[in-house]
Amino acid sequence: MFPRSASPVAGRHGTFRDVEARLGYVAEMGFDVLYLPPIHPIGRAFRKGPNNTLTPGPNDPGCPWAIGGPEGATRPIHPELGTFETSLAW
């Protein structure tokens, strides 16, 4: 599941709380394991835009496997997702 896409509000960055709210729906589909893509800040180098275009806009989320962001590649969680301490009750 892509947490950045879990927001119930179109155009808003998803959070871990948004993922938590969807766990019942995921379980109803028969899943009992949830895998997440990289949750670190998305880089700026080699980004792609919507539908895999090579010209992403400044507000496009990009691909979680892109590199080179101002937040630093070693930061474990993108700030917009939340933190383990405050967001994950599951």
C-alpha positions in Angstrom: 0.0 0.0 0.0 1.3 3.5 -0.8 0.7 5.6 2.3 1.1 8.8 0.3 -2.0 7.8 -1.7 -4.1 6.7 1.3 -5.7 10.1 2.0 -9.4 10.3 1.8 -9.1 13.9 0.5 -8.1 14.3 -3.1 -4.8 16.2 -3.5 -3.8 15.8 0.2 -0.7 13.7 1.1 -1.7 10.6 2.9 -0.4 9.8 6.4 0.0 6.7 8.6 -3.3 7.6 10.2 -5.0 7.4 6.8 -3.5 4.0 6.3 -4.7 2.9 9.7 -8.2 4.0 8.8 -8.1 1.8 5.7 -6.9 -1.4 7.5 -10.4 -2.8 7.9 -11.0 -2.4 4.1 -7.7 -4.1 3.4 -8.6 -7.0 5.7 -12.0 -7.4 4.1 -10.2 -8.0 0.8 -8.5 -11.0 2.5 -5.1 -9.5 3.2 -3.4 -10.2 6.5 0.0 -8.7 5.7 0.6 -5.1 4.6 3.7 -4.1 2.7 4.8 -0.5 2.3 7.0 1.0 -0.4 9.9 3.2 0.8 8.5 5.7 3.2 11.5 8.0 3.3 11.4 11.5 1.7 11.2 11.2 -2.1 14.2 12.5 -4.0 14.3 15.1 -6.7 16.8 13.5 -9.1 15.4 11.1 -11.7 11.8 11.8 -10.6 8.8 11.1 -12.7 5.4 12.8 -12.9 1.9 11.5 -13.3 1.5 8.4 -15.5 5.3 8.0 -15.6 6.0 11.3 -17.5 9.6 12.5 -17.4 8.5 16.1 -16.6 7.2 16.1 -13.0 5.9 19.3 -11.5 7.2 20.7 -8.2 4.1 19.4 -6.3 3.9 16.0 -8.0 4.8 13.3 -5.4 7.2 11.5 -7.6 8.3 7.9 -7.2 9.5 6.7 -3.7 12.6 5.2 -5.4 13.9 8.6 -6.7 17.0 10.0 -5.1 18.5 13.3 -3.9 16.0 15.2 -1.8 16.6 18.3 0.4 15.2 16.3 3.4 18.1 13.9 3.1 18.1 10.3 1.9 18.9 8.9 5.3 15.8 10.3 7.0 13.7 7.2 7.6 10.2 8.6 7.3 8.9 11.4 5.2 7.6 14.1 7.6 4.2 14.3 5.9 3.5 10.7 6.7 3.9 11.2 10.4 6.2 9.4 12.8 6.3 5.9 14.3 5.9 7.4 17.8 2.8 9.5 17.0 1.1 7.6 14.2 1.5 3.9 14.4 -0.9 2.2 16.8 -0.9 -0.9 14.7 
